[in-house]
Amino acid sequence: MQQAEDFRAESRALAAILEDLPEVDLHRVTQFKDWTIDHVLGHLHLFNTAAEVSLKGEAEFGAFIGPILQDMQRGKPILEVQFPWLDGLSGRALFEAWREGAESCADAFAKADPKARVKWVGPEMSALSSITARQMETWAHGQEVFDLLGLERQESDRIRNIAHLGVSTYGWSFVNRKEVVPEPVPYVELTGPSGALWRWNEAQADNYIRGSAVDFARVVTQVRNMADTGLQARGENARRWMEIAQCFAGPPVAPPAAGSRFKL
């Protein structure tokens, strides 16, 4: 699957800016809920491993995810559910474990049937959707690391996978908040980093979103407020979507306040 290689490339892009970072800096606090870089790596490592285990079948995935689900059902925050599994792993050792685990996850999905169904924390999904979600989460959580280190990420057209996921979760963003899904679905026209033009849905003069694919990905992954991007949203359906867009699973999450997420 090309998506497996896109996930690999996303992971390597994040690893490249951390490889020579002093260990003390791995414990610096980002703009995302006061998570440190170390917390981000632990989160990615846990769920990359979970995704790889899901390819082995329902029984093995159930055994792996069971204790984590129990902690979540007890109300433990998503950050804290990783600590028992990590068992003290942190700093440079965690960085190496995450990097090796990401390569292993990419290798496993590269050999998988894209249409194979795999279990997950939420509804089951295809293997293709699963590894696309891993790329999305790596890219999204990578953003707070790039921001903290004052770096501009060199984006590529693999971001189309994330944009497609964002478009595909239009309905989910509303249903997850117990809102009626407004019709029609907005037309989406985005420009990729290479200059390629990508389009989704039927063209409409008064119900659309236009702009860069990077800005769109930033909004649907909630790493930027819509007001901090150059996106154009015309029509009530399009504007409301950009206010609540959420392309990831879990309970409704409010996007960051305008001006609260930026490159330092």
Secondary structure, DSSP 8 states (H G I E B T S, - for coil): -HHHHHHHHHHHHHHHHHTTS-GGGGG-B-SSTT-BHHHHHHHHHHHHHHHHHHTT-HHHHHHHHHHHHHHHHTT--TTTTHHHHHTT--HHHHHHHHHHHHHHHHHHHHTS-TT-EE--SSS-EEHHHHHHHHHHHHHHHHHHHHHHTT------GGGHHHHHHHHHTHHHHHHTTT----SS--EEEEE-TTS-EEEES---SSSEEEEEHHHHHHHHTTSS-GGGS--EEESHHHHHHHHH---S-SS------TTSS---
